Amino acid sequence: MKTLRISASVLKIFLGAFFVISAVSKFITIDIFEMYVYSFGLFELGLSMYVSRLVIAFELILGAALISNRYHRFSCLMTLLFLTAFVLFLSYAHISGRSDSCHCMGEMTAMTPVQSLLKNAILIFALLFVYKYSPLDWSPRWPLVTVVYLVVVGVITLYMYFALHVIDIYAYVLLFVMLCVGLLASFRFYDKWYVVAALILAPLVSTFIISPPDNWLYGDMQERFDEELFMDQIHMVPEGLNDTVSTDSTMSYGTLSQLGLDEGRHIVALFSPRCGYCRLAAGKLSTIVSRNQLDTNAVDYVFPIVKDTTAYREFYDESRSKHFRESRIDKNVFIRITRASFPLIVLLDDGVVIKSYSYRNIDEGALKDFLKGN
């Protein structure tokens, strides 16, 4: 029995560390995770930003509770409910035909919904073992808690360095908050109501403050671009450029002058095919159009002409975007219009620029009202 109790205690700490690693991994690539949540069309864009951060915060809280072995029965039951909710969500994803990565571990490892279901099944069985055998009268002291969180920091650092090739300082800020939470929970006064409240609120508040939803900061901003050159491309054919449209009118080369963008309402999105944020923006835009049943003929994608034509196919594959009418223009002109800052999404009403967006400030409600004439 003693061996089972020790094994359950060690496993519980391991599960807690796993949840913290999972949460921070998603936090580092929060843009990708929130787009995955939004891509199902269950929530509006703004709400998807909140849901994704609430998932991360809840994982952090559960991870901290498991590591510190506090409120054993309650924390285990809440973790079980959390995993069950994800099982239902992943089952829905599989039934609906999704086979792309669920981003459950951020970009640390790609798992299909089926693979993630198997992972969650293992976690549930491990949690049931912990629930039954983990002792209620023992909790790790602050030196052990510190070591556990330092190991987590090491794992996250290796992940960022070798997988993402970037070091995200905000991830370390969040991990420092979690270390403080773990240390507070290891002291004897942890059961004071105000300490418990702080332990719960700290991960929640930190997640939203360190990485606030885009609509908190960028809602009223407009993306700057060379509007004069952009309008020149719409209204005239510059000398020396070949402006042609394919027979099915779905693809144009050269300029934008034959697409009729000076009449009616259009959403013109300028994307670089290798740009990660352009792919995310395309996924957003495509989901907005599908979710709100907007006119697909009013959406135009504009790419620079590049030698590696496989980049265009990969763009659609990675972004999971619909194939809207597409234009490809001279790379130098593309750079000058966007001022090398892309993605750029422009709303045109009878040839007049109404609004311009980057990735961060895309407004689902504004785009819906614009195309529906509200």
Phi, psi and omega in degrees: 000321180298321178298320179295319180295318178294316180299319180294321179295316179295317181296323179296317177297319178298316179298319178299315178297322179298317180294321179295316178298316179299316181294313182292325177298318177291324181298320181298322180246050185300327180299318181291319181294316181292329176290326177295316178298316183291330186297342179280345179074015180280331182233153171293165185301311181299318180292327178298325177296321179288316182300315181298321180286327176294322176299314180297313181297319180294320176299318179298317180296314179296318179299316179296320180295320180291318180297318184276352179056044178254145179050059191308301185297314182296313182294323178293318180294319178294321177295320178297318178296321179298313180294322179296319177299320179290326176299316179295317180296315181292326176296318177298317180299318180293316181295325180281002174093009179282130177233004178282170182298138180275354178060029179294332176246034185063225176258014180295318176209138181274125178229131174288166177305322180294315179297321179290328175297318177296319177299316180293326177297318177297317179296322180294316178297319178296320180294322178296321176296316179297317182300323184280320192250345182293130182291144181272342186262015181229141173214147183292141176284169186300326178297320179292319178300318179298316180298317181299314182289329176293323175297318177300316178301319179297316179297315180295322178297315178298319178298313181294319185288314187268329183264316183262340181060030174219156174244113183267109182295330181293330177296322179291325176297315179296319179294325177296319176300317181293325176297316178298319177299315180297319180293317178300318182290343181274349180271163187290336182273016184299334187276002173296140187300323182287331175289316177300317178299318179295321181294328180278317185286329185303309178296322182295308181294319181297319180301317183281330181280316181292321178229078183291151175304146184303325183288353173284325190248331192243009188302319185260005182278148173247143179279128180279142178202173180277088185294325181296313179295321179300315180291327175300319179295332180279322189263343184213163177255109179300142181298133176095355178251140180270118182249107183228154177236138181293164186298331180266007177060024179258350183218135176229152180233143174107277178228188182251012192286342183258013185262357178069034182283351179272005177228134178082187181256133183221148168251114182251117183249119179261114185235141167267129188297337181261002184276123181297318180289332175294320178294319177297318180296320178297319177298318177300307185299316180297319179292321177300315181296315181292314184299321184259006178052051180274166182290112181291337180288349181266004182248129179234132173260134178239122180243155168285151177283121180237156183290320182278094185290345177293341180298327181291317179296317179297326178301312181291322179297314184286324183275344184057036182269153171293160176268093175278177176301134190238140176233147177232123183239169180306136185300319181294321177295318179302315181296320181292320180296312184278350186056037178060023177236105181223156013284158175230125180238122186242134174262123181244131176236106184053044177080006179252130179288120180265319185200152175226142184231155166254198178292318190292325190251021176300128185247109182300315181297320181293318179294321178295312180295324181297310183285337178270000175078021180276000000 
